[in-house]
Amino acid sequence: MLDSDTPNLPSDHIKEALSRLDEADVVLGPCDDGGYYLIGMRSFIPELFIGIPWSTSRVAELTIMKAQKLV
């Protein structure tokens, strides 16, 4: 569940994201740089990752916009 970029991510963040999936199909933990440190989905949506300009300041914003259209 964790990667090398977030080894100290508090487990409460993961628990909260999991609980929010009771009400939402996709949850993101946004970063200050415009990306995100966490993504959770009720079911895998591979299309969510297509066409996102990775390593830019708009990754989270565009992912959210795309999720709203897909789910």
CORRA-V533716 format. One record per helix or strand. SS is the DSSP state (H for helix, E for strand). FROM is the first residue (numbers start at 1). TO is the last residue. If there is no record, write none. Layout:
BEGIN
{{SS;FROM;TO} {SS;FROM;TO}}
END
This chain:
BEGIN
{{H;4;6} {H;11;20} {E;26;30} {E;36;41} {H;46;49} {H;59;70}}
END
